[in-house]
Amino acid sequence: MVFKGKYYDLLKEAKVLITDYSSIVYDAFYSGSNIIFYWEEKDYCMEQYGEDTKLMLNDDNCFRDICYTPEQISDVIEKNM
């Protein structure tokens, strides 16, 4: 299925959003979606960006579930639905 509307209209209907670090998370949260962060490659990505790179969201301040493996996502999807 291809969605041809505005992404915010889709977010208003979404029950769950799985994302890495995208700023779309704030729009989804505002519209009432539950958020699951999938950070399997976080350490690798941070190594590529360099040691001076800092993330606004991290393990200490993240406001939703964080998953590092596909199995973890499977465990939290039902909880977030």
C-alpha positions in Angstrom: 0.0 0.0 0.0 1.3 3.4 -0.9 0.2 6.5 1.1 -0.3 9.6 -1.0 -1.3 12.1 1.6 0.7 14.3 4.0 2.9 12.4 6.4 1.3 14.1 9.4 -2.1 12.6 8.4 -0.6 9.2 8.4 1.0 9.8 11.8 -2.4 10.8 13.3 -3.6 7.2 12.5 -0.4 5.4 13.5 -0.5 3.5 16.7 3.2 2.7 16.7 6.3 4.3 15.1 9.6 2.4 14.9 12.5 4.7 14.2 16.1 5.3 14.8 16.7 9.0 15.6 14.5 10.7 13.1 12.9 14.0 14.1 9.6 12.5 12.9 9.5 11.0 16.4 8.4 14.3 17.9 5.5 14.7 15.4 4.5 11.1 16.0 4.6 11.5 19.8 2.6 14.7 19.6 -0.1 13.0 17.5 -0.4 10.2 20.1 1.7 7.4 18.5 3.7 5.1 20.7 7.4 5.2 19.8 9.9 2.4 19.6 13.5 3.4 19.0 15.5 0.8 17.1 19.2 1.4 17.8 20.9 -1.8 16.6 23.6 0.1 14.7 23.9 3.1 17.1 27.4 2.4 18.2 28.6 1.8 14.6 27.0 5.0 13.4 28.5 7.1 16.2 31.9 5.7 15.3 31.4 6.9 11.7 30.4 10.4 12.8 33.3 10.8 15.2 33.7 11.1 18.9 32.6 14.7 19.0 29.1 13.8 17.9 26.5 13.8 20.6 22.9 12.6 20.4 20.1 14.6 22.0 18.3 11.3 22.8 20.3 8.6 24.6 19.8 5.7 27.0 19.5 8.1 29.9 16.8 10.5 28.6 14.9 8.6 26.0 11.2 8.8 26.6 10.1 5.5 25.0 11.2 1.9 24.5 14.7 1.3 23.1 15.5 -1.9 21.2 18.9 -3.1 20.0 17.8 -6.3 18.3 14.9 -7.5 16.1 13.8 -9.8 18.9 13.5 -6.9 21.3 11.3 -5.1 18.8 9.0 -8.1 18.6 8.7 -8.1 22.4 7.7 -4.5 22.7 5.4 -4.1 19.6 2.5 -5.8 21.2 2.9 -3.7 24.4 2.9 -0.5 22.3 -0.2 -1.5 20.3 
